[in-house]
Amino acid sequence: MGFDIIVNIYWLPGCGLKVTFIGLGFYLSFLLAIKSLTYFQIIFSLICHWNKLNTIMWSLVVYLRKGDLS
C-alpha cells in the first residue's frame, strides 16, 4: 500500500513564500490514474490565479507518491 502527499507551495506578493499541506490519502493515485513502477514519483504543475489583492500569485503543486515495492 502506497501513500500520497500533496503540498502547495505558493508565493504571495508582500508576504513571501507560503507552504500549505493539502492532503494525505490513499485514493489520490486512483483519481489521477497514475500507474508507475517507479518507487518515488514527483509531479510538478504551475498554477496562476488571482488572490484578494488582485495580484498574480504563482502556485506550485508538488505531488509525491511512494509506491509499493511488491
N, C-alpha and C positions, 0 to 999 in steps of 0.2 A: 504494500500500500504506500503510495507516494503522498506528498503533500504539496500544496500550492501557497505561495506567498506573493501578495501584490502590494507594492509600495508606490505611493505617489510622491514624486519629488518636483516641487514647483518653485518658481522664482516670482515673488511678489514685489513689484517696484516700491521702494521705500521701506520695505520690511525685510528684505533679504531672502535667503533660501529657507524653504519650509519643507518638512518631510511629514507625510501623513500615511499611517498604516491603514490600508483599505480593507484587507480581508485575508483570512486564512481558511481554506476549505478544500475538501477532497473532491468536490464536484466540478471545480473550475476547468480541469483538463478535459472533462466530458463536454462542457459547454463550449469550450474553444476548439474542440475536436482536434486536439494535438496528440498525435501518436508518434513517438520517437524512441529510439533505442539509447539515446544519449542519457547519461546519468544526471548531468546538470544542464539546464536549458534556460537561457535568458532572452526575453523578447522585449525590445525597446519600441515604444511608439510615442511620437512627439505630437502633443495636442495644443492647439492655440485656441484660447477662449477669452471672454471678457470678464473682468472682475467688477466689483461695485464702484471702483473709481474710474470706470470707462478707459482703463489702460489695458494693454495686452499682457496677459500672464501666460508664460510658457510652462507647460506641464509635461513632465517626463514620467511615464508609467513603466515601472520595471516589474516584469513577471518572471519569477524564479520558480522553476519546477524541479523537485528532486524525485526522480522516478525509482522504480523498483530495480533491484539488481537481479532478481529471479526471473 
